[in-house]
Amino acid sequence: QSELVSLLASKSFFERKFAQQQLISLQATNAKSSIEDIALQSDNPYAQIHALWTLEGLGVLEKTFWKKASAVATAPIVHETLIRFSSFFPKIEAEQLSYFEKIAILNHPLVNIQLAVRLGQMQSPKARQLLLKLAQKHGNNPVICEAIISGLAGKETAFLQQIQGFENADNLKKFLQVVLTNKATNAIQAPQLPKAFFKDDRTAGFDLY
């Protein structure tokens, strides 16, 4: 198992992928500490995210570790992964929002997309405030618009009212109106965020990077 753990930090995508799959298949929970070290300390961000997905796949990704990882992460793709996993720990929402506010400054596409989804899922006024800032800045970006809508789920009407005065959110307004119209006519909701942005099972991270 130690060899597999070391392969998580390989420069080769295929070796990282193989190691991740094998460690999860073997349920190598005894390697948790070593995998955490790679997630926190590797200078290869792709190694970090493979380590994070391995911890998740093993069922040993914990709240305290998520906080440690979010405190030291620097690469946008690592931030993206940590945002994905933040929904597992709803009891630390206040800390998550402070983290989200800090990384929103990066204005990186990967980070923005995941923030759009996650902030829409949250209920607090601060989450809504951050989401509105994102909408004001990127409300004409179709991908960001779809991410925002996918996270709102049931809160579309209120959000549409809140963004009416935004000058750079015409696409978002149109998309939200389409969703509301479809709901009113019992049609399928649209638009939808591309499937690749969702975590649908424990192997979701294998082919992302």
HUMOPE-V892460 format. One record per residue. N is the residue number from 1. SS is DSSP state (helix for helix, strand for strand, loop for the rest). PSI is psi in whole degrees, 0 to 359 (none if undefined). BURIAL is I if it has 16 or more other ideal C-beta (glycine too) atoms within 10 Angstrom, else O. Layout:
n->[N	N]
ss->[SS	SS]
psi->[PSI	PSI]
burial->[BURIAL	BURIAL]
This chain:
n->[1	2	3	4	5	6	7	8	9	10	11	12	13	14	15	16	17	18	19	20	21	22	23	24	25	26	27	28	29	30	31	32	33	34	35	36	37	38	39	40	41	42	43	44	45	46	47	48	49	50	51	52	53	54	55	56	57	58	59	60	61	62	63	64	65	66	67	68	69	70	71	72	73	74	75	76	77	78	79	80	81	82	83	84	85	86	87	88	89	90	91	92	93	94	95	96	97	98	99	100	101	102	103	104	105	106	107	108	109	110	111	112	113	114	115	116	117	118	119	120	121	122	123	124	125	126	127	128	129	130	131	132	133	134	135	136	137	138	139	140	141	142	143	144	145	146	147	148	149	150	151	152	153	154	155	156	157	158	159	160	161	162	163	164	165	166	167	168	169	170	171	172	173	174	175	176	177	178	179	180	181	182	183	184	185	186	187	188	189	190	191	192	193	194	195	196	197	198	199	200	201	202	203	204	205	206	207	208	209]
ss->[loop	helix	helix	helix	helix	helix	helix	loop	loop	loop	loop	loop	helix	helix	helix	helix	helix	helix	helix	helix	helix	helix	helix	helix	helix	loop	loop	loop	helix	helix	helix	helix	helix	helix	helix	helix	helix	helix	helix	helix	helix	loop	loop	loop	helix	helix	helix	helix	helix	helix	helix	helix	helix	helix	helix	helix	helix	helix	loop	loop	loop	loop	helix	helix	helix	helix	helix	helix	helix	helix	helix	helix	loop	loop	loop	helix	helix	helix	helix	helix	helix	helix	helix	helix	helix	helix	loop	loop	loop	helix	helix	helix	helix	helix	helix	helix	helix	helix	helix	helix	helix	helix	helix	helix	loop	loop	loop	loop	helix	helix	helix	helix	helix	helix	helix	helix	helix	helix	helix	helix	helix	loop	loop	loop	helix	helix	helix	helix	helix	helix	helix	helix	helix	helix	helix	helix	helix	helix	loop	loop	loop	helix	helix	helix	helix	helix	helix	helix	helix	helix	helix	helix	loop	loop	loop	helix	helix	helix	helix	helix	helix	helix	loop	loop	loop	loop	loop	loop	loop	helix	helix	helix	helix	helix	helix	helix	helix	helix	helix	helix	helix	helix	helix	helix	loop	loop	loop	loop	loop	loop	loop	loop	loop	loop	helix	helix	helix	loop	loop	loop	loop	loop	loop	loop	loop	loop	loop	loop	loop]
psi->[329	325	319	319	317	330	341	335	10	154	345	125	318	324	319	315	315	313	317	312	316	318	320	318	322	354	53	60	338	347	10	311	317	323	320	322	319	317	328	325	345	143	4	108	332	326	320	316	328	321	319	315	329	316	318	316	330	350	25	17	113	160	314	324	321	319	319	314	319	334	334	350	143	328	137	322	333	316	317	315	319	324	316	315	348	332	345	343	67	342	350	37	321	317	322	318	324	319	315	320	322	315	345	334	334	329	43	138	316	317	316	319	313	324	320	317	308	317	326	333	337	157	345	153	324	321	318	321	316	322	322	321	319	318	322	325	326	23	355	2	113	322	316	320	314	323	317	313	320	330	332	312	82	350	20	318	311	320	321	320	323	334	7	325	359	131	331	38	33	319	318	318	316	315	317	321	322	315	313	322	316	321	318	332	12	27	169	136	140	152	166	145	135	142	327	340	355	147	112	342	184	349	9	330	352	318	17	325	none]
burial->[O	O	O	I	I	O	I	I	I	I	O	O	O	O	I	I	I	I	I	I	O	O	I	I	O	O	O	I	O	O	I	I	O	I	I	I	O	I	I	I	O	I	O	I	I	I	I	I	I	I	I	I	I	I	I	I	I	I	O	I	I	O	O	O	I	I	O	O	I	I	O	O	I	O	I	I	I	I	I	I	I	I	I	I	I	I	O	O	I	O	O	I	I	O	I	I	I	O	I	I	O	O	I	I	O	O	O	I	O	I	I	I	I	I	I	I	I	I	I	I	I	I	O	O	O	O	I	I	O	I	I	I	O	I	I	O	I	I	I	I	I	O	I	I	I	I	I	I	I	I	I	I	O	O	I	I	O	O	I	I	O	O	I	O	O	I	O	O	I	O	I	I	I	O	I	I	O	I	I	O	O	O	O	O	O	O	O	O	O	O	I	O	I	O	O	O	I	O	I	O	O	O	O	O	I	I	O	I	O]
